[in-house]
Amino acid sequence: MVAQSLALEKLPKLEAETKRLKIAELEKEAAVVERRYLMDGIAKIKIERDYLTDCLTEAEKENDRLAKMLAETRLELEESKSKKWWHLFFPKTA
């Protein structure tokens, strides 16, 4: 009878502990789900980052190519300006 009385006194504490453990388990499951969600988001962000890095690299290559082409064109223009091409319009007189 004394043992039953002591067991009954422990019952509310055990129920409270059970509720606390259930809440902790639910919070753990929610954290796991949130972690998966965040990891999926990070994976998508990394894919986007890689894509943007590739785009930037290609844009820089194209920019370098166009800068070289512009420099060559400017050089050709300066050479053309420095040539005396207008003498073709005037016949040489002896």
For each residue, the residues with C-beta under 8 A, 3 or more apart:
1: 4 5
2: 5 6
3: 6 7
4: 1 7 8
5: 1 2 8 9
6: 2 3 9 10
7: 3 4 10 11
8: 4 5 11
9: 5 6 12
10: 6 7 13 14
11: 7 8 14 15
12: 9 15 16
13: 10 16 17
14: 10 11 17 18
15: 11 12 18 19
16: 12 13 19 20
17: 13 14 20 21
18: 14 15 21 22
19: 15 16 22 23
20: 16 17 23 24
21: 17 18 24 25
22: 18 19 25 26
23: 19 20 26 27
24: 20 21 27 28
25: 21 22 28 29
26: 22 23 29 30
27: 23 24 30 31
28: 24 25 31 32
29: 25 26 32 33
30: 26 27 33 34
31: 27 28 34 35
32: 28 29 35 36
33: 29 30 36 37
34: 30 31 37 38
35: 31 32 38 39
36: 32 33 39 40
37: 33 34 40 41
38: 34 35 41 42
39: 35 36 42 43
40: 36 37 43 44
41: 37 38 44 45
42: 38 39 45 46
43: 39 40 46 47
44: 40 41 47 48
45: 41 42 48 49
46: 42 43 49 50
47: 43 44 50 51
48: 44 45 51 52
49: 45 46 52 53
50: 46 47 53 54
51: 47 48 54 55
52: 48 49 55 56
53: 49 50 56 57
54: 50 51 57 58
55: 51 52 58 59
56: 52 53 59 60
57: 53 54 60 61
58: 54 55 61 62
59: 55 56 62 63
60: 56 57 63 64
61: 57 58 64 65
62: 58 59 65 66
63: 59 60 66 67
64: 60 61 67 68
65: 61 62 68 69
66: 62 63 69 70
67: 63 64 70 71
68: 64 65 71 72
69: 65 66 72 73
70: 66 67 73 74
71: 67 68 74 75
72: 68 69 75 76
73: 69 70 76 77
74: 70 71 77 78
75: 71 72 78 79
76: 72 73 79 80
77: 73 74 80 81
78: 74 75 81 82
79: 75 76 82 83
80: 76 77 83 85
81: 77 78
82: 78 79
83: 79 80
84: 87
85: 80 88
86: 89 90
87: 84 90
88: 85
89: 86
90: 86 87
91:
92:
93:
94:
